[in-house]
Amino acid sequence: MDAPEALREFLSYVVANLIDHPQQATIAIGTNINGAVAYRVQLAPEDVRHVIGKNGMTISAIRSLLNTAAAKHGIKISLKVGSAREDDAEAALEMPQAEA
């Protein structure tokens, strides 16, 4: 198993144990413009707060663990967490408006 996939498995395990609806969670892997491995976690809207935590402490701890593990493999990572509704709203804002 390569490093990005191993990190995804770890992230999946941690997130699944924090949320109420693990069947609705998805983790996408890509590469950002800086060449870092980018993880995008999509959750049910009511689960996002569990993963973010009070004052962002939980997500900060998850990022620290992922960054430490990634550094051992010589890679950089980025992690974003959101809900499907937030992603739909972001996509609507990014779509160009049709001219009349």
C-alpha positions in Angstrom: 0.0 0.0 0.0 1.4 3.4 -1.0 1.7 6.3 1.5 -1.3 8.4 0.3 -3.6 5.4 0.4 -2.3 4.4 3.9 -2.9 8.0 5.1 -6.4 7.8 3.6 -7.2 4.6 5.5 -6.0 6.3 8.7 -8.1 9.4 8.1 -11.1 7.2 7.3 -10.7 5.3 10.6 -10.4 8.5 12.6 -13.3 10.3 11.0 -15.6 7.2 11.1 -15.1 7.0 14.9 -16.1 10.7 15.4 -19.3 10.9 13.3 -22.8 9.7 13.6 -23.3 8.9 9.9 -20.2 7.1 8.6 -22.1 5.7 5.6 -22.5 9.2 4.3 -18.8 10.1 4.6 -16.5 10.2 1.5 -12.8 10.9 1.2 -11.4 12.1 -2.1 -7.7 12.1 -2.9 -6.1 14.5 -5.4 -3.1 16.7 -5.9 -3.1 20.4 -5.4 -1.1 23.0 -7.3 1.8 22.8 -4.9 2.2 19.1 -5.5 0.8 18.1 -2.1 -1.6 15.2 -1.7 -5.0 16.8 -1.1 -7.7 15.0 1.0 -11.2 16.2 0.8 -13.6 14.8 3.4 -17.3 15.2 2.7 -19.7 14.5 5.6 -23.4 14.8 6.5 -24.0 18.5 7.6 -24.6 17.5 11.2 -21.3 15.5 11.4 -19.0 18.4 10.3 -19.1 19.9 13.8 -17.9 16.6 15.3 -14.8 16.5 13.1 -14.0 20.3 13.4 -14.4 20.2 17.2 -14.6 23.1 19.6 -12.5 26.0 18.2 -11.1 23.7 15.5 -9.1 21.7 18.0 -10.2 18.2 16.7 -9.4 19.0 13.0 -6.1 20.6 14.1 -5.1 17.4 15.9 -6.1 15.3 12.9 -4.0 17.5 10.6 -1.0 17.3 13.0 -1.2 13.5 13.0 -1.5 13.3 9.2 1.3 15.8 8.6 3.6 13.9 10.9 2.9 10.6 9.2 3.2 12.2 5.8 6.6 13.7 6.7 7.9 10.2 7.5 7.1 9.2 3.9 8.5 12.5 2.5 5.2 13.9 1.2 3.1 16.9 2.0 -0.6 16.8 2.5 -3.6 19.2 2.7 -6.9 18.4 4.3 -10.3 20.0 3.8 -13.5 19.0 5.6 -17.0 20.0 4.5 -20.6 18.9 3.9 -22.3 18.2 0.7 -24.6 21.3 1.1 -21.5 23.5 1.6 -19.9 22.1 -1.6 -23.2 22.8 -3.5 -23.2 26.4 -2.3 -19.5 26.9 -3.2 -20.1 25.5 -6.7 -23.1 27.8 -7.2 -20.9 30.8 -6.2 -18.1 29.8 -8.6 -20.4 29.3 -11.6 -20.3 32.3 -14.0 -23.6 34.1 -14.4 -25.3 34.0 -17.8 -25.5 37.4 -19.6 -28.9 38.6 -20.7 
